[in-house]
Amino acid sequence: MTGVTLSRWTMSYFALAILCLLGAQGLIALGFGYPGADIAAPQTLLVVHLVAVGWLSLLMCGALLQFVPVLIARPLHSDGLSLPTLVCLAAGLVLLLCGFLHLAGWPGGDWVLAGVSLLPWGGGLLALGFALMFYNLGRTLWAARPLGLPARFVTAGLASLAATVALGVIFTLVLSGASGSPLPARMTALGLPLHVVAGLGGWLTLTAMGVSYRLLAMFMLAPELDGPTSRGALWLGAAALAVTVLGGLTVIALGRGPGWALLAGGVLGLAALALYGRDMLRVYRARKRRLIELNSRMAAVALAHLAAATLLAVLLTASGTLGHHVGALVFLAAFGWLSGLGLAKLYKIVAFLTWLECYGPVLGKVDAPRVQDLVAEPRARRWFLLYFGAVDIAVLALLADVPMLARMAAAAMLVATGAIAAELARIRRLADVRRVAALPDGTRRPRLLFSMVKQH
């Protein structure tokens, strides 16, 4: 693809993200954290951040480094910042997890630096890493104004990331005892729902929505949407985040709980998701590729889980049981919707980038395979089905208060995710490409963790 530049360290972001996902699933299966512990326990916070920061955020950052330039047809501001950003995020995550172990009283988790818990050090490094990412992507987007619809979704997601990180840093200072001021303490006591909404609902979901508008259309040869419903989804989603986070922080500062802000933001968010769901149906129906690939079929399954999570949130709120079953709802949103979509698109993205790296420079000069020739869909399909089936069983078990069954389902998710990761490694090694087209003359086998060439 002319004009596409390969981000050198995107594969490293993906590899570390998958390791974090495997680690989180393994911990859940072993009973570490929810549902084996209370949803507010430090062990649960460790698992939640391993998923939200280690898996989903690293995955999103790696994807944005590669695809923001595609969204705006301009080069990334600085590919050189990608590695320092990854180092800061990885180091910050390790320190944050050790800080949670310290709160849980686990041996080896009570390290301190200069007499201060590791929590604020981890939060600070994560804030630095995300600030570098924000600067890099922000400069890239700023140079491309006026922005198209997908890029505006990403911009709103980055703003939500800033709010998420700011609240997270405040929480680490209070939980570690480094700050005892009344306002940060009140934000920590009442602001956790705002932190979750800004992270899962704003940074991860809004950004995933924006990227999916472009990637799903591109991979299925469908027209890109930029009509009233698409713009409505963006503005309603952004308004939902503004009302929830800014409104919630305002009432907390005034000494009250953020309940009304959460309710008002939830109504706006439901409207945004309804418009987004309608758009995604239009994309699938308008596609020119009638027989869609595995990644698009599994993305549809992830979208169905988003619809299920939305319906479940409405039902739990209406029945007054949201507080009791919030763990099941977050599990469904994190693993069924966001992780499901992430794994589905990762299966295509890794193949697409590997093809660009190996065959893009010699396209038209040799007998190059198609992107689809790098994957073995029948073999991978069963692992995706196992993954989504296990997620559904886990959610039902959590709703029925059967934690042992949920842990067994998490073990099945671990097996499926490990198998999908093995499929991704096979793609990078060109293991399923026919021998005669495996490597053009003068081309080296791609590295697992970084890209070697750039397309100009």
C-alpha positions as CSV (number, residue, x, y, z in Angstrom):
1,M,0.0,0.0,0.0
2,T,1.6,3.2,-1.2
3,G,2.1,5.7,1.6
4,V,1.7,3.2,4.4
5,T,4.6,3.3,7.0
6,L,5.2,0.3,9.3
7,S,5.6,1.3,12.9
8,R,8.7,-0.5,14.1
9,W,7.6,-1.4,17.6
10,T,3.9,-2.1,17.1
11,M,4.5,-5.9,17.3
12,S,6.2,-5.4,20.6
13,Y,3.2,-3.6,22.0
14,F,1.0,-6.5,20.8
15,A,3.2,-9.2,22.2
16,L,3.4,-7.6,25.7
17,A,-0.4,-7.0,25.6
18,I,-1.1,-10.6,24.9
19,L,1.2,-11.8,27.7
20,C,-0.8,-9.5,30.1
21,L,-4.1,-11.0,28.9
22,L,-2.8,-14.5,29.4
23,G,-1.5,-13.6,32.9
24,A,-4.8,-12.0,33.9
25,Q,-6.8,-15.0,32.7
26,G,-4.5,-17.4,34.5
27,L,-4.9,-15.4,37.7
28,I,-8.7,-15.5,37.5
29,A,-8.6,-19.2,36.8
30,L,-6.4,-19.7,39.9
31,G,-8.9,-17.7,42.1
32,F,-6.7,-14.6,42.4
33,G,-9.0,-11.6,42.3
34,Y,-12.7,-11.5,41.4
35,P,-14.6,-13.8,41.6
36,G,-12.2,-15.5,44.0
37,A,-12.0,-12.3,46.0
38,D,-14.1,-9.3,46.7
39,I,-14.5,-7.0,43.7
40,A,-12.9,-4.1,45.6
41,A,-10.0,-6.2,46.9
42,P,-6.4,-5.2,45.9
43,Q,-6.0,-8.6,44.2
44,T,-9.0,-7.7,42.0
45,L,-7.5,-4.3,41.3
46,L,-4.3,-6.0,40.2
47,V,-6.2,-8.2,37.7
48,V,-8.3,-5.3,36.5
49,H,-5.3,-3.2,35.7
50,L,-3.4,-6.1,34.1
51,V,-6.4,-6.3,31.7
52,A,-7.2,-2.6,31.3
53,V,-3.6,-1.2,31.1
54,G,-1.5,-4.3,30.3
55,W,-3.8,-5.8,27.7
56,L,-6.3,-3.4,26.3
57,S,-4.4,-0.1,26.6
58,L,-1.1,-1.5,25.2
59,L,-3.1,-3.2,22.4
60,M,-4.8,0.1,21.6
61,C,-1.6,2.1,21.7
62,G,0.2,-0.3,19.4
63,A,-2.8,-0.2,17.0
64,L,-3.0,3.6,17.0
65,L,0.7,4.0,16.3
66,Q,0.1,2.0,13.1
67,F,-3.3,3.1,12.1
68,V,-3.6,6.8,13.1
69,P,-1.4,7.6,10.1
70,V,-3.7,5.5,8.0
71,L,-6.8,7.3,9.3
72,I,-5.4,10.8,8.4
73,A,-3.0,9.9,5.4
74,R,-0.1,11.5,7.2
75,P,3.1,10.0,8.8
76,L,3.4,9.5,12.6
77,H,5.0,12.5,14.3
78,S,7.8,10.4,15.8
79,D,8.3,6.6,15.5
80,G,11.3,7.1,17.8
81,L,9.0,7.8,20.8
82,S,7.3,4.4,20.5
83,L,10.0,2.5,22.3
84,P,10.5,4.9,25.3
85,T,6.7,5.0,25.6
86,L,6.5,1.2,25.7
87,V,9.3,1.1,28.3
88,C,7.6,3.6,30.6
89,L,4.2,1.9,30.3
90,A,5.7,-1.6,31.0
91,A,7.8,-0.4,34.0
92,G,4.9,1.6,35.4
93,L,2.6,-1.4,35.1
94,V,5.0,-3.6,37.0
95,L,5.4,-1.1,39.8
96,L,1.7,-0.6,40.0
97,L,1.0,-4.3,40.2
98,C,3.6,-4.6,43.0
99,G,1.9,-1.7,44.8
100,F,-1.4,-3.7,44.7
101,L,0.4,-6.7,46.1
102,H,1.7,-4.5,48.9
103,L,-1.9,-3.5,49.7
104,A,-2.9,-7.1,49.7
105,G,-0.2,-8.0,52.1
106,W,1.6,-10.4,49.8
107,P,5.3,-11.2,50.4
108,G,7.5,-9.5,47.8
109,G,4.9,-6.7,47.2
110,D,6.0,-4.5,50.0
111,W,9.0,-2.9,48.2
112,V,9.3,0.8,48.8
113,L,11.3,3.6,47.2
114,A,12.4,6.4,49.5
115,G,9.8,5.2,52.1
116,V,6.9,5.6,49.7
117,S,4.7,2.8,48.3
118,L,5.3,1.7,44.8
119,L,1.8,2.7,43.8
120,P,2.5,6.4,43.1
121,W,5.8,5.5,41.3
122,G,3.9,3.1,39.1
123,G,1.2,5.7,38.5
124,G,3.7,8.3,37.7
125,L,5.6,6.1,35.1
126,L,2.3,5.1,33.5
127,A,1.3,8.8,33.4
128,L,4.6,9.6,31.7
129,G,4.2,6.8,29.2
130,F,0.6,7.8,28.3
131,A,1.7,11.4,28.1
132,L,4.4,10.5,25.5
133,M,1.7,8.6,23.6
134,F,-0.7,11.5,23.9
135,Y,1.9,13.9,22.6
136,N,3.0,11.7,19.7
137,L,-0.6,11.0,18.5
138,G,-1.8,14.5,19.4
139,R,0.9,16.1,17.2
140,T,0.1,13.7,14.4
141,L,-3.6,14.5,14.5
142,W,-3.1,18.2,15.0
143,A,-1.1,18.4,11.7
144,A,-4.0,16.7,9.8
145,R,-6.8,19.1,10.7
146,P,-9.7,19.1,9.8
147,L,-10.1,15.5,11.0
148,G,-12.3,12.8,9.5
149,L,-14.8,11.0,11.6
150,P,-12.6,8.0,12.8
151,A,-9.8,10.4,13.8
152,R,-12.3,12.5,15.8
153,F,-13.4,9.4,17.7
154,V,-9.7,8.8,18.5
155,T,-9.3,12.4,19.7
156,A,-12.2,12.0,22.0
157,G,-10.7,8.7,23.2
158,L,-7.4,10.4,24.0
159,A,-9.1,13.1,26.0
160,S,-10.8,10.3,28.0
161,L,-7.4,8.7,28.5
162,A,-6.1,11.9,30.0
163,A,-9.0,12.0,32.5
164,T,-8.5,8.3,33.3
165,V,-4.8,8.7,34.0
166,A,-5.3,11.8,36.1
167,L,-7.8,10.1,38.3
168,G,-5.6,7.0,38.5
169,V,-2.6,9.1,39.7
170,I,-4.8,10.7,42.4
171,F,-6.0,7.2,43.5
172,T,-2.4,5.9,43.8
173,L,-1.4,8.9,45.9
174,V,-4.3,8.4,48.3
175,L,-4.1,4.6,48.6
176,S,-0.4,4.7,49.2
177,G,-0.7,7.3,52.0
178,A,1.3,9.9,50.1
179,S,-1.6,12.3,50.1
180,G,-4.1,12.9,52.9
181,S,-5.8,16.0,51.4
182,P,-9.6,16.0,51.8
183,L,-10.5,16.5,48.1
184,P,-8.3,13.7,46.7
185,A,-9.5,11.4,49.5
186,R,-13.1,12.2,48.6
187,M,-12.4,11.6,44.9
188,T,-10.8,8.2,45.7
189,A,-13.8,7.3,47.9
190,L,-16.5,8.3,45.4
191,G,-14.7,8.6,42.0
192,L,-14.0,4.9,41.1
193,P,-17.0,4.7,38.8
194,L,-15.8,7.8,37.0
195,H,-12.4,6.2,36.5
196,V,-13.9,3.0,35.1
197,V,-16.3,4.9,32.8
198,A,-13.5,7.2,31.5
199,G,-11.2,4.2,30.9
200,L,-13.5,1.5,29.5
201,G,-16.2,3.7,28.1
202,G,-14.1,6.6,26.8
203,W,-10.6,5.7,26.1
204,L,-11.1,2.1,25.1
205,T,-14.7,2.0,23.7
206,L,-14.7,5.4,21.9
207,T,-11.3,4.7,20.3
208,A,-12.4,1.2,19.3
209,M,-15.5,2.6,17.7
210,G,-13.5,5.1,15.7
211,V,-10.9,2.6,14.5
212,S,-13.7,0.1,13.7
213,Y,-15.4,2.6,11.4
214,R,-12.3,2.6,9.2
215,L,-10.9,-1.0,9.6
216,L,-14.2,-2.9,9.2
217,A,-15.0,-0.9,6.1
218,M,-11.5,-1.4,4.7
219,F,-11.3,-5.1,5.4
220,M,-14.8,-5.8,4.1
221,L,-14.7,-3.4,1.1
222,A,-17.6,-1.4,2.4
223,P,-18.3,2.3,2.1
224,E,-17.0,4.4,5.0
225,L,-19.8,6.1,6.9
226,D,-19.8,9.8,7.8
227,G,-23.5,10.6,8.0
228,P,-25.8,11.9,10.7
229,T,-25.9,8.7,12.7
230,S,-22.1,8.4,12.7
231,R,-21.6,12.0,13.8
232,G,-24.4,11.5,16.3
233,A,-22.7,8.5,17.8
234,L,-19.5,10.6,18.2
235,W,-21.2,13.7,19.8
236,L,-23.5,11.7,22.1
237,G,-20.5,9.5,23.2
238,A,-18.4,12.6,23.9
239,A,-21.3,14.2,25.7
240,A,-21.8,11.1,27.8
241,L,-18.2,11.1,28.9
242,A,-18.3,14.9,29.6
243,V,-21.4,14.7,31.7
244,T,-20.2,11.6,33.6
245,V,-16.6,12.6,34.3
246,L,-16.7,16.4,34.5
247,G,-20.2,16.5,36.1
248,G,-19.3,13.7,38.5
249,L,-16.1,15.4,39.6
250,T,-17.9,18.6,40.1
251,V,-20.5,17.1,42.4
252,I,-17.8,15.2,44.3
253,A,-15.9,18.5,44.8
254,L,-19.2,19.9,46.3
255,G,-19.4,17.0,48.7
256,R,-22.0,14.8,47.0
257,G,-22.0,11.5,45.2
258,P,-21.9,11.3,41.4
259,G,-25.1,9.3,41.0
260,W,-27.0,11.7,38.8
261,A,-24.0,12.2,36.5
262,L,-23.6,8.5,36.0
263,L,-27.3,8.2,35.2
264,A,-27.4,11.1,32.8
265,G,-24.2,9.9,31.1
266,G,-25.5,6.4,30.9
267,V,-28.6,7.6,29.0
268,L,-26.4,9.5,26.5
269,G,-24.1,6.6,26.2
270,L,-26.9,4.2,25.4
271,A,-28.1,6.5,22.6
272,A,-24.5,6.7,21.2
273,L,-24.2,2.9,21.2
274,A,-27.5,2.5,19.5
275,L,-26.4,4.7,16.7
276,Y,-23.0,3.0,16.5
277,G,-24.7,-0.4,16.3
278,R,-27.0,0.8,13.5
279,D,-23.9,2.0,11.6
280,M,-22.1,-1.3,12.0
281,L,-25.1,-3.2,10.6
282,R,-25.0,-0.9,7.6
283,V,-21.3,-1.6,7.1
284,Y,-21.9,-5.4,7.1
285,R,-24.9,-5.1,4.8
286,A,-23.2,-2.8,2.3
287,R,-20.0,-4.8,2.0
288,K,-18.7,-5.7,-1.4
289,R,-16.9,-8.8,-0.1
290,R,-19.8,-11.2,0.3
291,L,-17.8,-14.0,1.9
292,I,-16.3,-12.2,4.9
293,E,-13.1,-13.3,6.6
294,L,-12.8,-14.8,10.0
295,N,-11.7,-11.5,11.7
296,S,-14.8,-9.7,10.5
297,R,-17.1,-12.6,11.5
298,M,-15.5,-12.6,15.0
299,A,-15.7,-8.8,15.2
300,A,-19.5,-9.2,14.6
301,V,-19.6,-11.6,17.5
302,A,-17.8,-9.0,19.7
303,L,-20.3,-6.4,18.6
304,A,-23.1,-8.8,19.6
305,H,-21.4,-8.9,23.1
306,L,-21.4,-5.1,23.2
307,A,-25.2,-5.2,22.6
308,A,-25.5,-7.9,25.3
309,A,-23.5,-5.8,27.7
310,T,-25.7,-2.7,27.0
311,L,-28.9,-4.7,27.5
312,L,-27.5,-6.3,30.7
313,A,-26.7,-2.8,32.1
314,V,-30.2,-1.6,31.4
315,L,-31.8,-4.7,33.0
316,L,-29.5,-4.6,36.1
317,T,-30.2,-0.9,36.6
318,A,-33.9,-1.3,36.2
319,S,-34.0,-4.2,38.7
320,G,-31.8,-2.5,41.2
321,T,-29.2,-5.2,41.1
322,L,-26.4,-3.4,39.3
323,G,-24.3,-3.0,42.5
324,H,-24.4,-6.8,43.1
325,H,-23.7,-7.8,39.5
326,V,-21.4,-5.0,38.3
327,G,-18.5,-7.5,38.2
328,A,-20.3,-9.7,35.6
329,L,-21.2,-6.6,33.6
330,V,-17.6,-5.3,33.5
331,F,-16.4,-8.9,32.7
332,L,-18.7,-9.0,29.7
333,A,-17.7,-5.6,28.5
334,A,-13.9,-6.2,29.0
335,F,-13.7,-9.8,27.7
336,G,-16.7,-10.2,25.4
337,W,-16.7,-6.8,23.7
338,L,-13.3,-5.1,24.0
339,S,-11.0,-8.2,24.2
340,G,-13.1,-10.1,21.7
341,L,-12.8,-7.2,19.2
342,G,-9.2,-6.8,20.0
343,L,-8.3,-10.5,19.3
344,A,-10.4,-10.5,16.1
345,K,-8.8,-7.5,14.6
346,L,-5.4,-8.5,15.8
347,Y,-5.7,-11.7,13.8
348,K,-6.1,-9.5,10.6
349,I,-3.8,-6.7,11.6
350,V,-0.8,-9.0,12.2
351,A,-1.3,-10.8,8.9
352,F,-1.8,-7.4,7.1
353,L,1.4,-5.8,8.6
354,T,3.4,-9.0,8.0
355,W,2.3,-9.1,4.4
356,L,3.3,-5.4,4.0
357,E,6.7,-6.0,5.5
358,C,7.5,-9.1,3.4
359,Y,5.7,-8.6,0.1
360,G,4.8,-4.9,-0.1
361,P,8.2,-3.8,-1.3
362,V,8.2,-6.4,-4.2
363,L,4.5,-6.3,-5.1
364,G,4.2,-6.8,-8.9
365,K,7.8,-8.2,-9.2
366,V,7.3,-11.6,-7.7
367,D,4.5,-14.2,-7.3
368,A,3.3,-12.8,-3.9
369,P,0.6,-14.5,-1.9
370,R,-2.5,-12.8,-0.7
371,V,-2.9,-11.5,2.9
372,Q,-5.3,-14.4,3.5
373,D,-2.6,-16.9,2.4
374,L,-0.7,-16.1,5.6
375,V,-3.5,-17.4,7.9
376,A,-5.2,-20.7,8.5
377,E,-8.8,-19.7,9.3
378,P,-10.4,-23.2,9.8
379,R,-7.8,-23.9,12.5
380,A,-8.1,-20.5,14.2
381,R,-11.9,-20.4,14.0
382,R,-12.4,-23.1,16.7
383,W,-10.2,-21.2,19.1
384,F,-12.2,-18.0,18.7
385,L,-15.4,-20.0,19.2
386,L,-14.0,-21.5,22.3
387,Y,-13.0,-18.1,23.6
388,F,-16.4,-16.5,23.1
389,G,-18.2,-19.5,24.4
390,A,-16.1,-19.5,27.6
391,V,-16.7,-15.8,28.1
392,D,-20.5,-16.4,27.9
393,I,-20.3,-19.3,30.4
394,A,-18.2,-17.2,32.8
395,V,-20.7,-14.3,32.6
396,L,-23.6,-16.5,33.3
397,A,-21.8,-18.2,36.2
398,L,-21.0,-14.8,37.7
399,L,-24.7,-13.7,37.4
400,A,-25.7,-17.0,39.1
401,D,-23.0,-16.5,41.8
402,V,-21.1,-19.8,40.9
403,P,-17.5,-18.6,41.1
404,M,-15.9,-22.0,40.6
405,L,-17.7,-22.4,37.2
406,A,-16.5,-18.9,36.3
407,R,-12.9,-19.8,37.1
408,M,-13.2,-22.9,35.0
409,A,-14.5,-20.8,32.1
410,A,-11.6,-18.4,32.6
411,A,-9.2,-21.4,32.2
412,A,-10.9,-22.2,28.9
413,M,-10.4,-18.6,27.9
414,L,-6.8,-18.9,28.8
415,V,-6.4,-22.0,26.5
416,A,-8.2,-20.3,23.6
417,T,-6.2,-17.1,24.0
418,G,-2.9,-19.1,24.1
419,A,-3.9,-20.9,20.9
420,I,-4.8,-17.6,19.2
421,A,-1.5,-16.2,20.2
422,A,0.2,-19.2,18.7
423,E,-1.7,-18.5,15.5
424,L,-0.3,-15.0,15.5
425,A,3.2,-16.3,16.0
426,R,2.7,-18.7,13.0
427,I,1.6,-15.7,10.9
428,R,4.8,-13.8,11.8
429,R,6.9,-16.9,10.9
430,L,5.0,-17.4,7.6
431,A,4.4,-20.9,8.7
432,D,1.2,-21.3,6.6
433,V,2.4,-19.8,3.4
434,R,3.2,-22.1,0.6
435,R,6.9,-22.7,0.2
436,V,7.3,-21.3,-3.3
437,A,5.9,-17.9,-2.2
438,A,7.2,-17.8,1.3
439,L,10.0,-15.3,1.0
440,P,10.9,-13.1,-2.1
441,D,14.6,-12.9,-3.0
442,G,16.4,-10.4,-0.8
443,T,13.7,-10.4,1.9
444,R,14.4,-11.7,5.4
445,R,11.9,-13.6,7.6
446,P,10.0,-11.0,9.7
447,R,11.0,-10.7,13.4
448,L,8.4,-11.5,16.0
449,L,8.7,-8.3,18.0
450,F,9.4,-5.5,15.5
451,S,9.2,-4.6,11.9
452,M,12.2,-4.3,9.7
453,V,11.2,-2.3,6.7
454,K,9.1,0.7,5.8
455,Q,6.8,1.3,2.8
456,H,7.2,4.6,1.0
